[in-house]
Amino acid sequence: MGFAYKTYPPMGHQRVALRRAWPGTEFGCFLEMGTGKTYVAITLAAARFAAGQIDRMLIVCPTPIKPVWEEELEKHCPVPYDLVILRAGDNPERWIKSGTTPDKLKVFVVGIESLSSGGERTKGKNGKLGKLKTHTDAGSYGLAYRFISGGNCFVCIDESSRIKNYNSIRTKRVISLGGFSSYRMVLTGTPITQGLQDLYGQFEFLNSRILRCRNFTVFRNRYCIMGGFGGKKVLGYQFQDDLYDRVSPYIAQARTADCIDMPDQVYEKRQVEPTAQQKRAIIDIMKDFESTQGEKSLRTNTALERMTRYQQIIGGTFPYNVDDEAKPSFSWEPISGRNPKLDETMELLEDIPHDKKVLIFARFKPEVEYVKAAIIKAYGEASFTTYTGSTPERERSTNYKRFRQDPSCRFFITNQQVGGYGLDLVAAHYTLFYSNSFSYEDRKQSEFRTYRNGQTLPCIYFDIEMAIKHDKMILSAIAYKEDLATVSWNEIEKRVNALNPAYEKVAV
């Protein structure tokens, strides 16, 4: 492609992806986590820059992954580049307006979450959002638009499953940005997590001619069997073969285990019993939608809210209402008595060899605080780092590097929504799930932080589950969605393999 690779030549599955992506203007890189999707995108962008096809690259990714792109560009980009990462409070307007430099690829990294705010919109029919009134607003979308408009741009959406909600502002703006670009690419190892409807936003961004559906309603009516209350629930799917045939020419697909010799994945479940206080709180909510602890009271109104409160109680927290007429809210305190999940967490950490690193995932902020406090007491403040939504963005890169490089930093405490995506954490091969969300994608992504290229030891996952149906049903729900995703992946894979030359598995 006209330049020397900076680190290593592409592996077999990466070479297939690059060869298939090169002739077109749009491509989906559906490689499982740890197989080098980022490497493919960087190499493709560098090749297009060397060939004079582009002069800039816009990377739209979840905010927690920004440090990964900075590191990966430094490691793998074989051409000179000028990088700006948009962070809260920054205004790179002058850099955007400075134009292009012939000898450097201009790279702009924007958090996908920030595209949801800024800019006025017209009102569409039935209360839906209409078109943006202007592309010159001061928000991230306006900055991204002006960056794309300044030259020939390659737009890459990392973790593109984040644009599966067809009616969100974020998805509409990402699709809009794609329309102004010269080349487009989506990257994800989990293109389908809820159902086939997840594909619409991703392929609409790439090119509306792929699906040939005028809008999401047409797509849904063609491929989804609707029912339930108001006919708004997806009950099943139809004409799947037609959909698979349409998307297969535009994607590369690979499983980690098929293209890299990987160690085993080992799953262990540790079950704990609820305390009397936890049982009482859950039973109170089930019967009366209300529970109390001392002078604090918890009131719930919907079944979904009850499920969230059950999870918090199971994790050792008593959430309670703060009755403020101006702004009613919730606060929390540890539930009275001991915390079985925390006790088992510390027992497990004691059993793990003390020279090994451990990832710890906890869904709720109080749970993160419980684990932090217990680890400080047992192992000291230097033994861990955190990577959550509460971690300032500028500190995340430092914490990420410290866990990977500092032998004294044994524990990486995070949640699945922030630390479960994009990070390379093969420094650990133990992962402990204090709690889970209901998201199959969150779980799958979290497991692949350690199970990826570079891992040489078996990946061991511990789930701490409370012996109560409200906790057990979470892992059951995740397993059901995995079955659905696996069926779709297998059907698409058959078609993609028919188009791809064979590639050899690479040893770690």
Phi, psi and omega in degrees: 000016172091011177203163179270139177294143186282317185251299181210153175297155180297144173289172187306310182291330177288322178296320177300314181298317181295317181295322181284328182282330190302315186290335188260183178253354181217144183199144175250119181260090183262065177261135180300159183302137178091358181263002172094041176297318182298319176303316180299314181296317180295316181295319179295316179298317180297321179294318179293324177294315180297330180274359180079013181279327180226160172234359181207160181221127174256124178250120177250118186213162173302142184308318181297343184268352180307314178299331180294316180295321177301316181291317182291323176297316179299324184281318194247342187287119184273359179240154177299144181215158178240110190252134169230128175254121182283119178240163182305131179090348180279153174218089184276031184304316182297318179296320180296319183282350184289352177083193184259159173240122187302333185264002181223137173282125181273123186237127181237123181250124184234137176287132184295331180297326184289346179285352181278350184235158178092138177091132178277153180230148173285163177264126179270193180286150177057030177078003181282160180291139176261201183283155174295137179290328185212151174260010185246023176290167186273000182282181181298324179298316179297319178297316180296318179299314182292328177295312179299319185291345184281354181181203178268113192243140172256116182257126181240124178256110179272142187053059187292350175297347177290351178249031180279341177280099189299335187258005181279153177302317182304311182296316180299321181287322176297316178299320178298316179299322178300325181293340180263358187262164178273324180222149183222144178213142172244143180234128172190149173263355180228070183293334181232118178237322180262325183168180183299338179297342178296337184284337190301304184300322183294317182277336173293323175295316182296308179183122183296341180286346180292309181277334182055044175240126186299326179201180184294326180300317177297316179300313182297317181294331181281318191248345184250140173263115188260153178188204181074194182297122179069009181066028186255000182257136178281117181262338181181192185224159179217160179054035181300322182300321178298317180295315180299320180295326181289319187273335188301322180295348187249015183222158165243143187222137178203142174263146180304311185292339182275336185244350178224137175288107185250152175289174181290156168251127184240128182246130177230136180248130176247116184260136179238157180263143177290152175280169178299322180295318179294317178300315182297316181298318181292316180297319178301316181291321179298318185276313190243000183062020184207146177213161180226153171219109186063235179267359181269143179230148179238124178240136179237151185242331185233164179295322179295318178296320178300318181298319177297317181292323175304312182299318180295319179295318178300325180279359176104014185243141170251104177278141181221157182283139171252108186277093177241117184301325182288320184207085177301141183208183178243149167229187183207160172208157177300140177291145184296150182090192183278170181242098185301320180295319179292320178300316180291325176302312182291328175295318179296316181298327178290328180284332181288135179310136188284001173258008181253147180267154186222134170268136179233118180254129175225135188287317189256149181304315178302324180295320175301318180294321177299313182295317178303310183298319181292321180291320177302316181295321185273324189232351179096160185291335182281354188274354185215166169218161181241156181208080183230181177297337179277347178284122178307140186304322182289342179270343186297318180299318179296315181295321179298312181293323182297316180298322184285330191249336186264113181299335181282346180268096188271330191241134178244104186261123187207181170239164188291327183291333183254304184272357183272359185236131165080338187280145176261106185237040180289356172299338176250152168231005171254132175230132181240123178260101175294321177204161181235157166270178178277358187277121173298319181298315178303314183293312182299314180298319182297320180296328184277005173292329178255331183270084185202172181305130183109344179278131181244353182247156176304139178269120186248125183243126176252127172252123176264108186245135176273140183285068180207141192301329184291335176271321181297325185291341180293309179295328176295318179295320178297318180296321179297315180293328177296320177301315180297314181295321182296318179300313181296315180301315182297320182292319178293321182300322179303316183287320179295318180297329178292336181265339186265142166291157180290151175230156184268146175289142183252132177286144178291000000 
